[in-house]
């Protein structure tokens, strides 16, 4: 892989730029006397990531050359939940920075992000963004306070070869949890593989179970994160399904302590037929663990009793609420240039895809787009000569992404919530007589005490 493309991929991967030390941050720069606008941009990679830092700085220079009336002041300020509130209260946030997709609604209510609606409209970006994801950044009147730049959503990852061996159609993966149970049984009966597997350790079990709860129409926390809400019928039904697949159907593996990496190893080895994951599971299973590319398939997140939702995460860019209109305009231009240009400009799209392909990297991997579906289709048309993944294997996922609502992760103490739910999932996998209702009730009491801290 060339240094240039490896660096670009590292900076633009799901989850956005790495969180770095919150040091050296200054307040907003004063207006320049020469008519230029100066904005402070966060997320500059630290010196211990020299290739990423070099690429970032090169893009800063290129932006300033293309926009001579804007000066950029890069700083190493990245999002850190433990310090963000203090920086915000002290007026020390940069003019633009990355935050998780879970944050915009809370930031809007606390007045910690600028209204970007007019700036996005002037830049021609407002209607270019994926409206489903953009909705997570809007207030009740439709004003937009953040710009999505990376996103993922859960789907059903499956082994197409095992589907064929089990007499299942690899182009039509299950869309409901009952269909998942049926397909898992056929795979387990016809092959040596487990039909389905769930995560259960290192907070991944709770993370995944949250997504399964969403697909059953439930929730983990209320909107502002003040109340745990999973001791309810949808979560009980979701957990009961896992319990039934483990003990009644016999379609889950004997290994009950999977995290993402260990599960992916068994999936890539053909030992598991289906798992829950996002489209970037392809990197782990195919690129890293050598599952044949043609064996990788992904569909939408299975649903129960209608179209309920799928867990989504990612990164958005916010602008300091004290920014002037000129600074907001400049910030939006920077975000468009650095994060979104490859989707909006054919020359950039082709150049990046060509470099990626020639470096032997995964190129043209479909995912949950941050731009509207027609623009995303245009992007793939631009780069079609350089795509090196079996895009038709992602068709069920892309079709479902246009239909299934996305639901963000819990907004309050998500990792602690996930840890508590890890224990719930592990218990169900190891104790066939586990009391689903009691497990969820105990966990919710524990989580509620944490939410109040």
C-alpha positions as CSV (number, residue, x, y, z in Angstrom):
1,X,0.0,0.0,0.0
2,X,1.3,3.5,-0.8
3,X,1.9,5.8,2.1
4,X,-0.5,8.3,0.7
5,X,-3.4,5.9,0.5
6,X,-2.7,4.1,3.7
7,X,-2.8,7.5,5.5
8,X,-6.0,8.6,3.8
9,X,-7.7,5.4,4.7
10,X,-6.5,5.6,8.3
11,X,-7.9,9.1,8.6
12,X,-11.2,8.4,7.0
13,X,-12.1,5.1,8.5
14,X,-15.3,4.5,10.4
15,X,-15.1,6.3,13.7
16,X,-13.2,9.2,12.2
17,X,-9.9,10.6,13.4
18,X,-8.3,9.1,16.4
19,X,-8.9,10.9,19.8
20,X,-5.7,12.7,20.8
21,X,-4.5,14.6,23.8
22,X,-6.5,17.7,24.6
23,X,-3.5,19.9,24.9
24,X,-2.4,23.2,23.4
25,X,-6.0,24.3,22.6
26,X,-6.7,28.0,22.3
27,X,-9.8,30.0,22.1
28,X,-11.2,31.0,18.7
29,X,-8.7,33.1,16.7
30,X,-9.6,36.8,16.2
31,X,-10.7,38.0,12.8
32,X,-7.8,38.7,10.5
33,X,-7.2,42.3,9.5
34,X,-6.4,41.3,5.9
35,X,-9.9,40.1,5.2
36,X,-9.1,36.5,5.7
37,X,-11.0,34.1,7.9
38,X,-9.0,32.0,10.3
39,X,-10.5,28.9,11.8
40,X,-9.1,26.4,14.2
41,X,-9.5,22.8,13.1
42,X,-9.3,19.8,15.5
43,X,-8.2,16.2,15.0
44,X,-4.7,16.8,13.7
45,X,-2.9,13.5,14.2
46,X,-0.2,13.6,16.9
47,X,3.5,13.4,16.1
48,X,3.7,9.7,16.9
49,X,1.6,9.1,13.8
50,X,3.9,10.8,11.3
51,X,2.3,9.5,8.1
52,X,-1.2,10.4,9.2
53,X,0.1,13.8,10.3
54,X,1.9,14.4,7.0
55,X,-1.2,13.6,5.0
56,X,-3.4,15.8,7.2
57,X,-1.0,18.7,6.8
58,X,-0.8,18.2,3.1
59,X,-4.6,18.5,2.8
60,X,-4.5,21.7,4.9
61,X,-2.1,23.2,2.5
62,X,-4.1,22.1,-0.5
63,X,-7.3,23.6,1.1
64,X,-5.6,26.9,1.7
65,X,-4.3,27.0,-1.8
66,X,-7.8,26.4,-3.1
67,X,-9.4,28.8,-0.7
68,X,-7.0,31.8,-0.4
69,X,-9.3,33.8,1.9
70,X,-9.3,31.0,4.6
71,X,-6.5,30.2,6.9
72,X,-6.5,27.0,8.9
73,X,-5.0,26.5,12.3
74,X,-4.7,22.7,13.0
75,X,-4.7,21.6,16.6
76,X,-4.5,18.1,18.2
77,X,-7.9,18.4,19.9
78,X,-10.0,15.3,19.5
79,X,-13.2,14.3,21.3
80,X,-12.8,13.0,24.8
81,X,-16.0,12.5,26.8
82,X,-14.2,13.1,30.1
83,X,-12.9,16.6,29.1
84,X,-15.3,17.8,26.4
85,X,-17.7,19.6,28.8
86,X,-15.0,21.5,30.5
87,X,-13.5,22.6,27.2
88,X,-16.9,23.7,26.0
89,X,-17.7,25.6,29.2
90,X,-14.3,27.4,28.9
91,X,-14.8,28.4,25.3
92,X,-11.8,26.3,24.3
93,X,-13.2,24.1,21.6
94,X,-11.7,24.4,18.1
95,X,-14.0,25.9,15.4
96,X,-14.6,22.4,13.9
97,X,-14.0,19.0,15.3
98,X,-15.1,15.3,15.2
99,X,-17.6,13.9,17.7
100,X,-19.4,10.6,17.8
101,X,-22.8,10.2,16.1
102,X,-24.3,9.7,19.6
103,X,-23.6,13.2,20.6
104,X,-25.5,15.8,18.4
105,X,-28.9,15.7,20.2
106,X,-27.3,16.4,23.6
107,X,-25.1,19.1,22.1
108,X,-28.1,20.8,20.5
109,X,-30.0,20.8,23.8
110,X,-27.0,22.2,25.6
111,X,-26.2,24.8,23.0
112,X,-22.8,23.3,22.3
113,X,-22.9,23.2,18.5
114,X,-23.6,25.8,15.9
115,X,-26.6,25.9,13.6
116,X,-25.0,25.0,10.2
117,X,-28.2,25.0,8.1
118,X,-27.4,28.2,6.2
119,X,-23.7,27.4,5.7
120,X,-24.6,23.9,4.4
121,X,-27.2,25.4,2.0
122,X,-24.6,28.0,0.7
123,X,-22.1,25.2,0.1
124,X,-24.7,23.0,-1.6
125,X,-24.4,20.2,0.9
126,X,-27.7,20.3,2.8
127,X,-29.6,18.1,0.3
128,X,-26.5,16.1,-0.6
129,X,-26.3,14.5,2.8
130,X,-28.1,11.2,3.5
131,X,-31.4,12.4,5.0
132,X,-31.7,9.4,7.3
133,X,-28.3,10.1,9.0
134,X,-28.8,13.9,8.8
135,X,-32.0,13.5,10.9
136,X,-29.8,12.5,13.8
137,X,-28.1,15.9,13.7
138,X,-31.3,18.1,13.5
139,X,-33.4,19.8,16.1
140,X,-37.2,19.6,16.1
141,X,-37.5,22.3,13.5
142,X,-35.1,20.7,11.1
143,X,-32.1,22.9,11.7
144,X,-28.8,21.0,11.2
145,X,-26.1,21.2,13.8
146,X,-23.5,18.6,12.6
147,X,-22.2,17.1,9.4
148,X,-22.0,13.3,9.2
149,X,-18.7,12.1,7.7
150,X,-18.6,8.4,8.6
151,X,-21.4,6.0,9.5
152,X,-22.1,2.3,9.8
153,X,-25.2,0.2,10.6
154,X,-25.7,-3.3,11.7
155,X,-26.6,-6.0,9.1
156,X,-26.6,-9.7,8.8
157,X,-23.2,-10.9,7.7
158,X,-23.2,-14.5,6.2
159,X,-21.1,-17.1,4.5
160,X,-22.6,-17.5,0.9
161,X,-20.8,-20.9,0.4
162,X,-22.5,-22.3,3.6
163,X,-25.8,-20.9,2.4
164,X,-25.4,-22.8,-0.9
165,X,-24.4,-26.0,0.9
166,X,-27.5,-25.7,3.2
167,X,-29.9,-25.2,0.2
168,X,-30.4,-21.5,1.0
169,X,-30.4,-18.7,-1.6
170,X,-27.2,-16.7,-1.0
171,X,-28.8,-13.7,-2.8
172,X,-31.8,-13.7,-0.4
173,X,-30.6,-13.6,3.2
174,X,-33.0,-13.7,6.1
175,X,-34.9,-10.5,6.8
176,X,-36.7,-11.6,10.0
177,X,-35.5,-13.3,13.2
178,X,-37.7,-16.3,12.5
179,X,-36.0,-16.6,9.1
180,X,-32.6,-16.4,10.8
181,X,-33.6,-19.3,13.1
182,X,-34.7,-21.4,10.2
183,X,-31.6,-20.6,8.1
184,X,-29.3,-21.3,11.1
185,X,-30.9,-24.7,11.6
186,X,-30.5,-25.6,8.0
187,X,-26.8,-24.6,8.1
188,X,-26.2,-26.5,11.3
189,X,-27.9,-29.6,9.9
190,X,-26.2,-29.6,6.5
191,X,-22.7,-28.5,7.4
192,X,-20.2,-28.7,10.2
193,X,-20.7,-25.0,11.0
194,X,-22.8,-23.3,13.7
195,X,-25.7,-21.6,12.1
196,X,-25.4,-18.3,14.0
197,X,-23.2,-16.6,16.6
198,X,-23.4,-13.7,19.0
199,X,-20.7,-11.6,20.7
200,X,-20.4,-11.7,24.5
201,X,-17.2,-10.2,25.8
202,X,-15.3,-6.9,26.1
203,X,-18.5,-4.9,25.9
204,X,-19.2,-6.2,22.4
205,X,-22.0,-8.5,23.6
206,X,-23.9,-5.5,25.1
207,X,-23.2,-3.4,22.0
208,X,-24.6,-6.1,19.7
209,X,-27.5,-7.0,22.0
210,X,-28.5,-3.3,21.9
211,X,-28.7,-3.5,18.1
212,X,-30.8,-6.7,18.4
213,X,-33.1,-5.0,20.8
214,X,-33.6,-2.1,18.4
215,X,-34.5,-4.6,15.7
216,X,-37.3,-5.9,18.0
217,X,-38.6,-2.4,18.4
218,X,-37.1,-1.8,21.8
219,X,-34.6,0.7,23.3
220,X,-31.7,0.7,25.8
221,X,-32.1,4.2,27.1
222,X,-34.6,7.0,26.8
223,X,-33.7,9.9,24.5
224,X,-31.7,12.0,26.9
225,X,-30.0,8.9,28.5
226,X,-31.4,9.5,31.9
227,X,-33.4,6.2,32.1
228,X,-32.5,2.6,31.2
229,X,-35.4,1.1,29.2
230,X,-34.3,-2.4,28.3
231,X,-36.3,-4.3,31.0
232,X,-39.2,-4.4,28.5
233,X,-40.9,-6.8,26.1
234,X,-38.7,-6.2,23.0
235,X,-35.5,-6.9,24.9
236,X,-37.0,-10.0,26.6
237,X,-38.1,-11.3,23.3
238,X,-34.6,-10.6,21.8
239,X,-32.8,-12.4,24.6
240,X,-35.3,-15.3,24.5
241,X,-34.5,-15.8,20.8
242,X,-30.8,-16.1,21.6
243,X,-31.6,-18.5,24.4
244,X,-33.8,-20.6,22.2
245,X,-31.2,-20.8,19.4
246,X,-28.5,-21.8,21.9
247,X,-30.5,-24.5,23.8
248,X,-33.5,-25.5,21.8
249,X,-32.2,-25.2,18.2
250,X,-28.6,-26.0,19.0
251,X,-27.4,-23.6,16.3
252,X,-25.0,-21.5,18.2
253,X,-21.3,-22.6,18.7
254,X,-20.1,-24.1,21.9
255,X,-17.7,-21.1,22.4
256,X,-19.7,-18.6,24.4
257,X,-17.0,-16.0,24.9
258,X,-16.5,-14.3,21.5
259,X,-15.3,-10.8,20.9
260,X,-15.2,-9.3,17.3
261,X,-11.8,-10.7,16.4
262,X,-12.2,-14.2,17.8
263,X,-15.6,-14.5,16.2
264,X,-14.3,-13.3,12.9
265,X,-11.6,-15.9,12.9
266,X,-14.2,-18.7,13.2
267,X,-16.4,-17.0,10.7
268,X,-13.6,-16.7,8.2
269,X,-12.7,-20.4,8.8
270,X,-16.2,-21.5,7.8
271,X,-17.2,-22.5,11.3
272,X,-20.1,-20.0,11.6
273,X,-22.8,-19.3,9.0
274,X,-24.2,-15.9,10.2
275,X,-23.2,-13.1,12.5
276,X,-24.3,-9.5,13.1
277,X,-21.9,-6.9,11.8
278,X,-21.5,-3.9,9.5
279,X,-20.2,-3.9,6.0
280,X,-16.6,-3.2,7.2
281,X,-16.6,-6.8,8.6
282,X,-15.3,-7.5,5.1
283,X,-11.9,-6.0,6.0
284,X,-11.5,-8.3,8.9
285,X,-12.9,-11.5,7.4
286,X,-11.6,-11.2,3.8
287,X,-8.6,-8.9,3.8
288,X,-7.2,-9.9,7.1
289,X,-8.4,-13.5,7.7
290,X,-8.6,-14.6,4.1
291,X,-12.2,-15.6,3.7
292,X,-12.7,-15.9,-0.1
293,X,-14.3,-12.7,-1.2
294,X,-17.0,-14.5,-3.1
295,X,-18.1,-16.2,0.2
296,X,-18.8,-12.9,1.9
297,X,-22.4,-11.7,2.0
298,X,-24.3,-9.1,4.0
299,X,-28.0,-8.3,4.2
300,X,-30.0,-5.9,6.3
301,X,-30.5,-6.2,10.0
302,X,-33.2,-8.9,10.7
303,X,-36.3,-7.4,12.1
304,X,-39.2,-8.6,14.2
305,X,-42.8,-7.7,13.8
306,X,-42.2,-4.9,11.2
307,X,-39.5,-2.5,10.3
308,X,-38.1,-1.3,13.6
309,X,-34.5,-0.2,13.4
310,X,-30.8,-1.0,13.3
311,X,-28.0,0.3,15.5
312,X,-25.9,2.9,13.8
313,X,-22.7,4.7,14.8
314,X,-20.1,6.9,13.3
315,X,-18.7,10.4,13.3
316,X,-20.0,13.9,12.7
317,X,-18.3,17.2,12.6
318,X,-19.5,20.1,14.8
319,X,-18.7,23.8,14.7
320,X,-18.1,25.9,17.8
321,X,-21.4,27.6,18.7
322,X,-19.6,31.0,19.1
323,X,-18.3,30.9,15.5
324,X,-19.3,33.8,13.2
325,X,-21.2,33.2,10.0
326,X,-17.9,33.6,8.1
327,X,-16.2,31.0,10.3
328,X,-19.1,28.6,9.9
329,X,-18.9,29.0,6.2
330,X,-15.2,28.3,6.3
331,X,-15.7,25.3,8.6
332,X,-18.2,23.7,6.3
333,X,-15.9,24.2,3.3
334,X,-13.1,22.4,5.2
335,X,-15.4,19.5,6.2
336,X,-16.6,19.2,2.6
337,X,-13.0,19.3,1.3
338,X,-11.4,16.9,3.7
339,X,-14.1,14.4,4.5
340,X,-16.7,14.4,1.6
341,X,-14.8,15.5,-1.5
342,X,-14.4,12.0,-2.8
343,X,-18.2,11.6,-2.9
344,X,-18.8,14.9,-4.6
345,X,-15.9,15.4,-7.1
346,X,-15.2,12.8,-9.8
347,X,-11.5,13.6,-10.1
348,X,-10.9,13.1,-6.4
349,X,-13.0,9.9,-6.4
350,X,-11.1,8.4,-9.3
351,X,-7.7,9.5,-8.0
352,X,-8.3,7.9,-4.5
353,X,-9.8,4.7,-5.9
354,X,-7.0,4.3,-8.4
355,X,-4.4,4.8,-5.7
356,X,-6.2,2.3,-3.5
357,X,-6.6,-0.3,-6.2
358,X,-3.0,-0.1,-7.3
359,X,-1.9,-0.4,-3.7
360,X,-3.8,-3.7,-3.4
361,X,-6.2,-2.3,-0.8
362,X,-10.0,-2.9,-0.6
363,X,-11.5,-0.4,-3.0
364,X,-15.2,0.5,-3.4
365,X,-16.5,-1.2,-0.3
366,X,-20.3,-0.4,0.0
367,X,-21.5,0.8,3.4
368,X,-24.0,3.1,5.0
369,X,-23.5,6.3,3.0
370,X,-23.2,9.8,4.5
371,X,-24.4,11.3,1.2
372,X,-27.8,10.8,-0.5
373,X,-28.3,7.5,-2.3
374,X,-28.3,9.0,-5.8
375,X,-24.9,10.7,-5.1
376,X,-23.6,7.5,-3.6
377,X,-24.6,5.7,-6.8
378,X,-22.8,8.3,-8.8
379,X,-19.7,7.9,-6.7
380,X,-19.7,4.2,-7.4
381,X,-20.2,4.9,-11.1
382,X,-17.1,7.1,-11.1
383,X,-14.9,4.5,-9.5
384,X,-16.3,1.4,-11.2
385,X,-13.1,0.6,-13.0
386,X,-11.2,0.3,-9.8
387,X,-13.7,-1.5,-7.5
388,X,-12.2,-4.8,-6.3
389,X,-14.9,-6.2,-4.1
390,X,-17.9,-8.3,-5.1
391,X,-20.4,-5.4,-4.9
392,X,-23.4,-7.5,-5.8
393,X,-22.9,-9.4,-2.6
394,X,-23.7,-6.2,-0.7
395,X,-27.0,-5.5,-2.6
396,X,-29.3,-6.9,0.1
397,X,-27.6,-4.7,2.7
398,X,-27.8,-1.6,0.5
399,X,-31.4,-2.1,-0.3
400,X,-32.2,-2.6,3.4
401,X,-30.3,0.5,4.3
402,X,-32.8,2.6,2.4
403,X,-35.7,1.1,4.3
404,X,-34.7,0.3,7.9
405,X,-34.5,3.3,10.3
406,X,-31.1,3.8,11.9
407,X,-31.0,4.3,15.7
408,X,-27.9,5.7,17.4
409,X,-26.1,3.9,20.3
410,X,-27.1,4.8,23.9
411,X,-26.1,8.4,24.6
412,X,-25.1,8.0,28.3
413,X,-22.3,5.7,29.6
414,X,-22.6,3.4,26.6
415,X,-19.6,1.3,27.4
416,X,-20.7,0.7,31.0
417,X,-24.2,-0.2,29.7
418,X,-22.6,-2.7,27.3
419,X,-20.5,-4.2,30.0
420,X,-23.6,-4.9,32.1
421,X,-25.4,-6.4,29.1
422,X,-22.3,-8.6,28.3
423,X,-23.1,-10.5,31.6
424,X,-26.7,-10.9,30.6
425,X,-25.8,-12.4,27.2
426,X,-23.1,-14.7,28.7
427,X,-25.5,-16.0,31.3
428,X,-28.1,-17.0,28.7
429,X,-25.4,-18.7,26.6
430,X,-24.1,-20.7,29.6
431,X,-27.2,-21.5,31.6
432,X,-30.1,-23.0,29.8
433,X,-32.4,-22.3,32.7
434,X,-31.5,-18.6,32.9
435,X,-34.5,-16.4,33.8
436,X,-34.5,-13.8,31.0
437,X,-36.8,-11.3,32.9
438,X,-34.8,-11.5,36.1
439,X,-31.5,-11.0,34.2
440,X,-32.7,-7.9,32.4
441,X,-34.4,-6.5,35.5
442,X,-31.2,-6.9,37.6
443,X,-29.0,-5.4,34.8
444,X,-31.4,-2.5,34.4
445,X,-31.2,-1.6,38.1
446,X,-27.4,-1.7,37.9
447,X,-27.3,0.4,34.7
448,X,-29.8,2.9,36.2
449,X,-27.5,3.5,39.1
450,X,-24.7,4.3,36.7
451,X,-26.8,6.7,34.6
452,X,-27.4,8.8,37.6
453,X,-23.8,9.4,38.4
